[in-house]
Amino acid sequence: VAVPLFSGFGAEAIRQRLSDADARVLITADAAVRRGRPVLMKPIAVEAAAGLPHLERLVVVKCAGVDTATDDGREVAWEDIEKPARPPVPTEAMRPDESLLLLYTSGTTGRPKGTVHGHAGLPIKAAQDWALGMDVRPGERVMWVTDMGWVMGPLLVYGSLMLGGTAVFYDGAPDYPEPRRVWEVADRHGVTHLGISPTLTRVLMASGDRAAPERPVSRLRVLASTGEPWTPEAWTWLFETVGRGQLPIMNYSGGTECGGGLLSGNFLTSSKPGSFAGPIPGVDAAVFNDRGQPVTGEVGELVIRQPYLGMTLGFWRDPQRYLETYWSRWPDIWVHGDWAMVDEDGLWYILGRSDDTIKVAGKRVGPAEVEAAALDGTAATEAAAVGVPDPIKGQSVVVFAVARPGADPAAIPGAVSRSIERLLGKPFKPAAVHVIPRLPKTRNGKILRRVIRNVFLGDPPGDLSSIDDLASLEPIRQLGSSPSPSGGGQGGG
């Protein structure tokens, strides 16, 4: 059983997951190179291993050529074990439902959840998604800008190779040494399918012309995306600037526990910015209202009505938590935890996590919708919307925004507030808009809205093992302790 782990985890996050998994071998690199500098990995692995008495081997791959010698008797060099066995070891036959992967996903509270995937589940689901959703063919090359510790890493490997394609791995920071490096790497390696997140797209978009490809990526025919909802501005930038108005953007959404995608684009259905064509073949998805009825034209819970190939076999050593998390709201219905909507043309949209929902005076809105409105025509490059307690309305909207380079931060709160009021209506006009240096995110670019809300309100932040930069929380903490209602930002506008 393999347990992929994010390369940027600290020692305690690694120890916690490997202890839960009862892992016997830990494979690490001496260091990785990021922005031209080595980032040590082995010392963190050694620190984690010190708290794992059941760990038998620490295998070290020489990657950056950094001397990280230790006296740990469990350490083995990769080059000493990579030689083929003599005689060859026969392949072990496995049952379809035997465990293949243990993928951990973090919540805001409690220990990380280990999702179990079987030999005939995730690999076949990945190939199906790549073939039917993105038209990956034998001989083609797929590159997804992600970390191998997240579910997209295994999906990239299995989906590409099982269809006779090639997986291209991107190493290092995607905007170093210059913002257009992603397109140059894709062009140099003949990439036909390129996966990139909305967050990375917004980061590159903020660099203006410096991030635009100098020439078309020669073999590229499909752009793909996953991880979070799009803003129309970022989707349009990717479509027009990178795809030259000719390449489809295949939106793809699922999750660690899904073993692949639930919704995807396809080549037969017209699309709109941020939309999905619908459920991936084999997935019986629907949007339910509060009464458990399927609806169109209104926001509801994304649900699955039948099991499908690739769905997790459960949580590692915690079947009750698995049932409570996904199967407890309606009988025999998987509740995924995302807000979704099907529009009048039959196109689907993911609108953010349902547990991040903001409810103002009984009116419900997803954070992604507020954030898209906050960026529309303003000098904000990123935004996070959260709901905070309000004695009259139940909740009020508070927005945290990041200014574009060179923009006047003082002008942003009023502009953001007016844009949200114009696009969503007066009930959702923010009580406050705060401009901060950067948004707290996971290391794969997802905005940590619940962490932002908890820190702002002075509550425990929950699990921070996947956060990219702990220092990004401090400005929010200071705002929360400010006696001013808007904490130095601007409410209303």
Residue pairs with C-beta under 8 A, 6 or more apart in sequence:
1 21
1 99
1 100
1 101
1 102
2 100
2 101
2 102
3 17
3 18
3 21
3 23
3 101
3 102
3 103
3 104
4 101
4 103
4 148
4 149
4 150
4 153
4 154
5 14
5 17
5 18
5 104
5 149
6 13
6 147
6 149
6 150
6 443
6 444
6 466
7 32
7 41
7 147
7 148
7 149
8 147
8 443
8 468
9 17
9 44
9 149
9 465
9 466
10 44
10 465
11 44
11 45
11 47
11 48
12 48
12 465
13 465
13 466
14 26
14 44
14 45
14 48
15 47
15 48
15 49
15 51
15 52
16 111
16 112
16 465
17 104
17 112
17 114
18 26
18 48
18 52
18 55
19 51
19 52
20 104
20 111
20 112
20 114
20 316
20 317
21 102
21 114
21 316
22 54
23 52
23 54
23 55
24 54
24 55
24 56
24 57
25 55
25 56
25 57
25 58
25 59
26 45
26 48
26 49
26 52
26 55
26 57
26 58
26 59
27 59
27 61
27 78
28 41
28 42
28 44
28 45
28 58
28 59
28 60
28 61
29 41
29 42
29 60
29 61
29 62
29 63
29 64
30 40
30 41
30 42
30 60
30 61
30 62
30 63
30 64
30 65
30 66
30 67
30 68
31 38
31 39
31 40
31 41
31 42
31 63
31 64
31 66
31 68
32 38
32 39
32 41
32 63
32 64
32 171
32 172
33 39
33 63
33 64
33 171
33 172
34 172
34 173
34 176
35 172
35 173
35 176
36 176
36 177
38 64
38 66
40 66
40 68
42 60
42 66
42 68
42 70
43 68
45 58
46 58
46 68
46 70
46 72
49 55
49 58
49 72
49 74
55 74
56 74
57 74
57 75
57 76
58 72
58 74
58 75
58 76
59 75
59 76
59 77
59 78
59 81
60 68
60 75
60 76
60 77
60 78
61 78
62 77
62 78
62 79
94 100
94 119
95 119
96 118
96 119
96 120
96 121
97 118
97 119
97 120
97 121
97 313
98 118
98 119
99 116
99 117
99 118
99 313
100 117
100 118
100 119
100 121
100 122
100 123
101 116
101 117
101 122
101 154
102 114
102 115
102 116
102 117
102 316
103 114
103 115
103 117
103 151
103 154
103 256
104 112
104 113
104 114
104 115
104 256
105 112
105 113
105 115
105 255
105 256
105 257
106 112
106 113
106 463
106 465
106 466
107 113
107 462
107 463
108 450
108 451
108 454
108 461
108 462
108 463
109 460
109 462
109 463
110 463
111 463
112 463
112 465
113 257
113 315
113 316
113 318
113 321
113 322
113 325
114 315
114 316
114 317
114 318
115 256
115 257
115 312
115 314
115 315
115 316
116 312
116 313
116 314
116 315
116 316
117 259
117 310
117 312
117 313
118 313
120 309
121 259
121 309
121 310
121 311
121 312
121 313
122 154
122 155
122 158
122 259
122 260
122 310
123 158
123 162
124 162
124 309
124 310
125 259
125 260
125 308
125 309
125 310
126 154
126 155
126 158
126 159
126 162
126 259
126 260
126 310
127 158
127 159
127 162
127 163
128 260
128 280
128 281
128 282
128 309
128 310
129 155
129 159
129 252
129 254
129 260
129 261
129 264
129 280
130 136
130 142
130 155
130 159
130 160
130 163
130 165
131 163
132 264
132 266
132 280
132 281
133 250
133 252
133 261
133 264
133 265
133 266
133 280
134 142
134 193
134 222
134 224
134 250
134 252
134 264
135 222
135 267
136 142
136 159
136 160
136 163
136 165
136 192
136 193
137 163
137 164
137 165
138 163
138 164
138 165
139 164
139 165
139 166
140 165
140 166
140 192
140 193
141 160
141 165
141 166
141 167
141 168
141 189
141 190
141 191
141 192
141 193
141 219
142 156
142 159
142 160
142 165
142 166
142 167
142 168
142 191
142 192
142 193
142 195
143 167
143 168
143 169
143 170
143 185
143 186
143 189
143 191
143 193
143 194
143 195
144 152
144 155
144 156
144 170
144 194
144 195
144 196
144 224
145 170
145 174
145 182
145 194
145 195
145 196
145 197
145 200
146 152
146 153
146 156
146 195
146 197
146 444
147 153
147 443
147 444
148 154
148 169
150 256
150 444
151 254
151 255
151 256
151 259
152 195
152 226
152 227
152 444
155 260
156 167
156 169
156 195
157 167
160 166
160 167
161 167
168 185
168 186
168 189
168 191
170 182
170 185
174 181
174 182
174 200
174 204
175 181
175 182
175 203
175 204
175 207
175 211
178 210
179 204
179 207
179 210
179 211
180 204
180 210
180 211
180 212
180 213
180 214
182 194
182 196
182 200
182 204
183 213
183 217
183 242
184 213
184 214
185 191
186 194
186 217
186 220
187 213
187 215
187 217
187 218
187 219
187 220
190 218
190 219
191 217
191 219
191 220
192 219
192 220
192 221
192 222
193 220
193 221
193 222
193 224
194 217
194 220
194 222
194 223
194 224
195 223
195 224
195 225
195 226
195 252
196 223
196 224
196 225
196 238
197 225
197 226
197 227
197 228
197 444
197 445
198 225
198 227
198 228
198 229
198 230
198 231
198 234
198 235
199 227
199 228
199 382
199 441
199 445
199 446
199 447
200 445
201 225
201 234
201 235
201 237
201 238
202 231
202 234
202 381
202 382
203 381
204 211
205 211
205 233
205 234
205 237
205 241
205 381
206 381
206 404
206 405
211 241
212 241
212 242
213 241
213 242
216 244
217 242
220 247
221 247
222 247
222 248
222 250
223 238
223 239
223 242
223 243
223 247
223 248
223 249
223 250
224 249
224 250
224 251
224 252
225 238
225 249
225 250
225 251
225 252
226 251
226 252
226 253
226 254
226 261
227 444
227 445
227 446
228 368
228 445
228 446
228 447
229 274
229 349
229 350
229 351
229 352
229 368
229 372
230 251
230 273
230 274
231 274
231 371
231 372
231 375
232 273
232 274
232 372
232 376
233 372
233 375
233 376
235 249
235 273
235 274
236 273
238 249
239 245
239 247
239 249
239 273
243 249
248 265
248 267
248 271
249 265
249 271
250 264
250 265
250 266
251 263
251 264
251 265
251 271
251 274
251 275
251 276
252 261
252 263
252 264
252 265
253 261
253 262
253 263
253 264
253 276
253 338
253 350
254 260
254 261
254 262
254 263
255 262
255 336
256 312
257 311
257 312
257 326
258 310
258 311
258 312
258 336
259 310
259 311
259 312
260 280
260 310
261 280
261 283
262 279
262 280
262 283
262 285
262 302
262 304
262 336
263 276
263 277
263 278
263 279
263 280
263 283
263 285
263 302
263 340
263 348
263 350
264 276
264 277
264 278
264 279
264 280
265 271
265 275
265 276
265 277
266 277
268 277
269 277
269 278
269 346
269 347
270 345
271 277
271 347
272 343
272 345
272 347
274 349
275 343
275 347
275 348
275 349
276 347
276 348
276 349
276 350
277 347
277 348
278 285
278 346
278 347
278 348
279 285
279 348
282 308
282 309
283 304
283 308
284 304
284 305
284 306
284 308
285 302
285 303
285 304
285 305
286 294
286 302
286 303
286 304
286 305
287 294
287 295
287 296
287 298
287 299
287 300
287 301
287 302
287 303
287 340
287 341
287 342
287 348
288 294
288 295
288 300
288 301
288 303
288 330
288 333
288 335
289 295
289 298
289 300
290 300
292 329
292 330
292 333
295 342
296 341
296 342
296 343
296 344
297 341
297 342
297 343
297 344
298 341
299 339
299 340
299 341
299 351
299 364
299 366
300 339
300 340
300 341
301 329
301 335
301 336
301 337
301 338
301 339
301 340
301 354
302 335
302 336
302 337
302 338
302 339
302 340
302 350
303 330
303 333
303 334
303 335
303 336
304 311
304 333
304 334
304 336
305 332
305 333
305 334
311 334
312 322
314 322
315 321
315 322
315 325
326 334
326 335
326 336
327 333
327 334
327 335
329 335
337 353
337 354
337 355
338 350
338 351
338 352
338 353
338 354
339 350
339 351
339 352
339 353
339 354
339 357
339 366
340 348
340 349
340 350
340 351
341 348
341 349
341 351
342 348
342 349
343 349
350 368
351 366
351 368
351 369
352 366
352 367
352 368
352 369
353 367
353 449
354 366
355 450
356 366
356 367
356 386
356 449
356 450
357 364
357 365
357 366
357 367
357 387
358 364
358 365
358 366
358 367
358 370
358 385
358 386
358 387
358 395
358 397
358 428
359 365
359 387
359 394
359 395
360 387
360 390
360 393
360 394
360 395
360 396
360 397
360 427
360 428
361 392
361 393
361 394
361 427
362 394
363 427
363 428
365 397
365 424
365 428
367 384
367 385
367 386
367 449
369 424
370 383
370 385
370 397
370 399
370 420
370 424
370 428
370 430
371 383
371 384
371 385
371 399
373 419
373 420
373 422
373 423
373 424
374 380
374 383
374 385
374 399
374 401
374 416
374 419
374 420
374 433
375 381
375 382
375 383
375 419
376 419
376 423
377 415
377 419
378 401
378 412
378 415
378 416
378 419
379 403
379 404
379 407
379 408
379 411
379 412
379 415
380 401
380 402
380 403
380 404
380 407
380 412
380 415
380 416
380 435
381 402
381 403
381 404
382 401
382 402
382 439
382 447
383 399
383 400
383 401
383 402
383 416
383 439
384 399
384 400
384 401
384 439
384 447
384 449
384 452
385 397
385 398
385 399
385 400
385 430
385 449
386 397
386 398
386 400
386 449
386 450
386 452
386 453
386 456
387 395
387 396
387 397
387 398
387 453
388 395
388 396
388 398
388 431
388 453
388 456
388 457
389 395
389 396
389 457
390 396
390 431
396 430
396 431
397 420
397 428
397 429
397 430
397 431
398 430
398 431
398 432
398 433
398 434
398 456
399 416
399 417
399 420
399 430
399 432
399 433
399 434
400 433
400 434
400 435
400 436
400 439
400 452
400 476
401 412
401 413
401 416
401 433
401 434
401 435
401 436
402 435
402 436
402 437
402 438
402 439
403 409
403 412
403 435
409 435
412 433
412 435
413 432
413 433
413 434
413 435
413 486
413 489
413 490
413 491
413 493
414 433
414 490
414 493
415 493
416 430
416 433
416 493
417 429
417 430
417 433
417 490
417 491
417 492
417 493
418 493
420 428
420 429
420 430
421 428
421 429
421 493
429 492
429 493
430 491
430 492
430 493
431 485
431 486
431 491
431 492
432 485
432 486
432 487
432 489
432 490
432 491
433 486
433 489
433 490
433 491
433 493
434 476
434 479
434 486
434 487
434 488
434 489
435 489
436 472
436 475
436 476
436 479
437 472
437 475
438 469
438 472
439 447
439 448
439 452
439 472
440 447
440 448
440 451
440 452
440 455
440 467
440 468
440 469
440 472
440 473
440 476
441 447
441 448
441 467
441 468
441 469
441 472
442 448
442 466
442 467
442 468
443 466
443 467
443 468
444 466
448 467
450 462
451 461
451 462
451 464
451 467
451 473
452 476
453 459
454 460
454 461
454 462
455 461
455 473
455 476
455 477
455 480
456 476
456 477
456 479
456 480
457 480
458 480
458 481
461 473
464 470
467 473
478 487
479 487
479 488
479 489
480 487
482 488
485 491
